[in-house]
C-alpha cells in the first residue's frame, strides 16, 4: 500500500512538473512590442562577432511560419551580428520565436526557441481632461474663466464668443498602447458642443468617433458657446464621456470590460461666466 501511494505521489509530481513545462515561456499582449536577444553582455557577445543570426516566428504547431498578420519585425530579423530583434504582435495565439546562429565560417549552427502566448488583451480606454498638448489638468485648474473674459465684445452684437477645452482619449490592451488596428468609441458631451481634432484620419460623427491604425492616443477639442450672466448660475460644466470602445481592424477583443469603463469618464471643466454687459448706449 505504501509503495502504491509512493508511486501515485511520484506520478502526481511528474504531471505537475509537466504542466509547468507546458506553459508558455512568456505572455504578451496583442499590439505590444518586445525585444528578443541572445548573447547579451559585452564580454559574451565578443565571442560571437561575425556570426549570422536568423530570427523567425512559427505558429503553434512549431513547424509552420507565422503569417504577416500575426507579427511584424520592427527591426531587421536577419544579418551578421543581429543578436537582437524587436517583434510586435498583431494577432492572438501561441507562437514560437526562434533564432538560428551560424558561426563566421557558416559551417555550424545553434538554434534557440521560445514559446510565447499572445493574449487578445482586455481593451481599455482612458479619458482625461487635458490641455491642447495632452497634459492632464486636475483640481482647481479645471475651473477657469470663459475664453472671452477680458476681451472686447463688439458693441454692434451680443456675441459673447466661445470657449474651448480639451480631452485626451487613449486606447490600450493589457496595459500596452494599441497601435495595431483602427479603433473607436461612442461619446457624449454637452448638447450643442462641437468636437474636433487635429489628428489626421480621425472621423468624428454625431455619436461615434473612429480612429485610424497607428494612433493610440488622440486629443479632442470641445467648443461651446459662452453663456454670459450671473455666476455660478450661468457657468458651463463641460465633460466628455466615452463608451462602447471597439477595435475595427487587427486582432483582439472587440468590447471593453465593465471594470475598465471606470476610466471613461474624466473630470469635468467648469467654465465661469462673465457678466452679460449690455451694449453701450448714448443719451
C-alpha positions in Angstrom: 0.0 0.0 0.0 2.8 2.4 0.9 4.6 1.5 -2.4 1.4 2.3 -4.3 1.0 5.6 -2.5 4.6 6.5 -3.3 4.2 5.7 -7.0 1.0 7.8 -7.1 2.8 10.8 -5.5 5.7 10.5 -8.0 3.2 10.4 -10.9 1.4 13.4 -9.5 4.6 15.4 -9.1 5.6 14.4 -12.6 2.3 15.6 -14.0 2.6 18.9 -12.1 6.1 19.4 -13.4 5.0 18.6 -17.0 2.1 21.1 -16.7 4.6 23.8 -15.6 6.8 23.0 -18.5 3.9 23.0 -20.9 3.1 26.6 -20.1 4.4 29.4 -22.4 7.7 31.0 -21.5 6.0 34.4 -21.6 2.7 36.1 -22.2 2.4 39.2 -24.3 -0.5 41.3 -25.4 -1.7 42.0 -29.0 -0.1 45.3 -30.1 2.8 45.1 -27.7 6.5 45.3 -28.9 9.2 43.2 -27.2 12.9 42.9 -27.7 14.3 39.4 -28.1 18.0 38.9 -27.8 20.7 36.3 -27.2 24.4 36.5 -26.2 23.8 39.6 -24.1 26.6 41.3 -22.3 29.7 42.8 -23.9 32.1 40.1 -22.8 29.9 37.3 -24.0 28.9 39.0 -27.3 32.6 39.4 -28.1 32.8 35.6 -28.6 30.1 35.8 -31.4 31.4 38.7 -33.5 30.8 38.0 -37.2 28.2 35.4 -36.6 25.0 35.5 -38.6 21.6 35.4 -36.9 18.3 34.4 -38.5 15.1 35.2 -36.5 11.8 33.5 -37.3 8.4 33.2 -35.8 6.4 29.9 -36.0 2.7 29.1 -35.4 1.6 26.9 -32.6 2.4 23.7 -34.5 6.1 24.7 -34.3 6.8 24.0 -37.9 4.6 26.5 -39.9 5.9 30.0 -40.2 3.7 32.6 -38.7 1.7 34.9 -41.1 2.4 38.5 -41.7 -0.9 39.2 -40.0 0.4 37.6 -36.8 3.5 39.7 -36.2 6.0 42.1 -37.6 9.7 42.6 -37.2 10.1 46.2 -36.0 13.8 45.8 -36.6 15.6 43.5 -39.1 15.4 39.9 -38.3 18.4 38.6 -40.2 22.1 39.5 -40.5 25.6 39.5 -39.2 25.8 40.4 -35.5 22.0 40.9 -35.4 21.8 39.3 -31.9 18.5 41.1 -31.0 15.3 41.9 -32.7 12.1 43.8 -31.9 8.8 42.0 -32.6 5.3 43.4 -32.5 2.4 41.0 -32.0 -0.6 41.6 -34.3 -2.7 38.6 -33.5 -3.5 36.4 -30.5 -2.4 32.8 -30.2 0.6 30.7 -29.3 3.8 31.3 -31.2 7.5 30.3 -31.2 10.2 32.8 -31.5 13.3 31.1 -32.9 16.8 32.3 -33.6 19.5 30.4 -35.6 23.1 31.5 -35.1 25.7 30.4 -37.6 29.4 30.9 -36.9 31.5 33.0 -39.1 32.5 30.1 -41.3 28.9 29.2 -41.8 29.6 25.6 -41.1 27.8 25.1 -37.8 24.6 26.5 -36.3 22.8 26.7 -33.0 19.0 27.1 -32.6 17.1 28.5 -29.7 13.4 28.7 -29.4 11.0 30.4 -27.0 7.2 29.8 -26.7 5.1 33.0 -26.4 1.4 33.2 -25.6 -0.1 36.3 -27.2 -3.2 37.4 -25.3 -6.1 39.1 -27.2 -6.0 41.6 -24.3 -8.7 43.4 -22.4 -9.1 46.7 -24.2 -9.2 49.8 -22.1 -10.0 53.4 -22.8 -8.6 56.2 -20.7 -10.2 59.7 -21.0 -8.5 62.7 -19.3 -9.3 66.4 -19.1 -6.2 67.9 -20.7 -4.7 71.0 -22.4 -4.3 71.0 -26.2 -1.0 69.2 -25.8 -2.5 66.2 -23.9 -1.2 67.1 -20.5 -3.7 66.3 -17.8 -5.5 69.1 -15.9 -6.7 68.5 -12.4 -8.0 70.1 -9.3 -8.6 73.9 -9.2 -7.1 74.3 -12.7 -10.3 72.7 -14.1 -12.2 75.8 -13.2 -11.4 79.0 -15.1 -13.0 82.0 -16.8 -14.5 81.6 -20.3 -12.3 82.3 -23.2 -13.9 85.7 -23.9 -13.3 87.0 -20.4 -11.5 90.3 -20.7 -11.9 90.5 -24.4 -13.6 93.4 -26.2 -17.2 92.5 -27.3 -18.2 94.3 -30.4 -20.8 96.9 -29.4 -22.9 96.1 -32.5 -23.6 92.4 -31.5 -24.4 90.3 -28.5 -21.9 87.6 -29.5 -20.0 86.6 -26.3 -17.8 84.1 -28.2 -17.0 80.5 -27.4 -14.8 78.6 -25.0 -12.5 75.6 -26.0 -11.5 72.8 -23.7 -9.6 69.6 -24.4 -9.9 65.9 -23.6 -7.5 63.2 -24.5 -8.6 59.6 -25.2 -6.1 56.7 -25.1 -6.6 53.1 -26.1 -4.6 50.2 -24.6 -4.8 46.4 -24.4 -3.4 44.8 -21.2 -1.6 48.0 -20.4 0.1 48.2 -23.9 -0.7 51.2 -26.2 -2.9 49.9 -29.0 -1.4 50.7 -32.4 -2.2 47.5 -34.3 -5.5 48.5 -35.9 -8.3 51.0 -36.2 -10.5 51.6 -33.2 -13.2 53.8 -31.9 -15.8 54.6 -29.3 -19.1 56.3 -28.7 -19.1 59.6 -26.9 -21.3 62.2 -25.3 -20.7 65.7 -24.3 -22.7 68.9 -23.6 -25.5 69.3 -26.1 -24.6 71.9 -28.8 -20.9 71.5 -28.3 -18.6 70.9 -31.3 -16.0 68.2 -31.2 -12.9 68.3 -33.5 -9.3 67.1 -33.6 -6.1 67.9 -35.5 -5.1 64.2 -35.7 -5.2 63.1 -39.3 -7.6 60.3 -40.3 -9.9 60.6 -37.2 -13.6 60.7 -38.1 -15.9 62.5 -35.6 -19.5 61.5 -36.1 -22.6 62.6 -34.2 -22.2 60.0 -31.6 -19.2 57.8 -32.6 -15.5 58.5 -33.2 -13.3 56.3 -35.4 -9.5 56.4 -35.1 -7.1 55.0 -37.7 -4.3 52.4 -37.2 -1.2 53.8 -35.6 -2.9 56.3 -33.2 -3.2 55.1 -29.7 -4.0 58.5 -28.2 -5.9 61.4 -29.6 -6.7 64.9 -28.1 -10.1 66.4 -28.9 -11.2 70.0 -28.7 -14.7 70.6 -27.4 -16.0 74.1 -28.2 -19.2 75.6 -26.7 -20.9 79.0 -26.8 -20.4 81.1 -23.8 -23.4 81.8 -21.6 -22.9 85.2 -20.0 -24.7 86.3 -16.9 -24.6 85.8 -13.2 -22.1 83.2 -11.9 -22.4 80.4 -10.9 -25.9 80.1 -12.4 -24.5 80.6 -15.9 -21.3 78.6 -15.5 -20.8 75.8 -18.0 -19.9 72.3 -16.8 -18.2 70.6 -19.7 -17.5 66.8 -19.8 -16.6 64.2 -22.4 -17.7 60.6 -21.7 -16.6 57.7 -23.8 -18.4 54.3 -24.0 -18.7 51.1 -26.1 -15.0 51.0 -27.1 -14.3 48.8 -30.1 -11.5 47.6 -32.3 -12.3 47.6 -36.0 -9.2 46.1 -37.5 -6.5 43.9 -36.1 -7.0 41.1 -33.6 -8.2 41.5 -30.1 -11.3 41.8 -28.1 -14.0 44.0 -29.6 -15.6 45.3 -26.5 -14.5 46.8 -23.2 -14.8 45.1 -19.9 -17.2 46.8 -17.5 -14.5 47.3 -14.9 -12.4 49.2 -17.4 -15.2 51.6 -18.2 -14.4 53.4 -14.9 -11.7 55.2 -16.8 -14.0 56.5 -19.5 -15.5 59.5 -17.6 -12.9 62.2 -16.9 -13.0 65.2 -14.6 -15.2 68.0 -15.9 -14.2 71.5 -16.8 -16.1 74.4 -15.2 -16.2 77.5 -17.4 -17.1 80.5 -15.4 -19.5 83.0 -16.9 -18.8 86.7 -17.3 -21.4 89.5 -16.8 -23.8 89.9 -19.7 -22.9 93.6 -20.1 -25.4 95.3 -22.4 -24.4 97.4 -25.4 -23.2 100.9 -24.7 -25.9 103.5 -25.5 -25.7 107.3 -25.7 -28.2 109.6 -24.2 
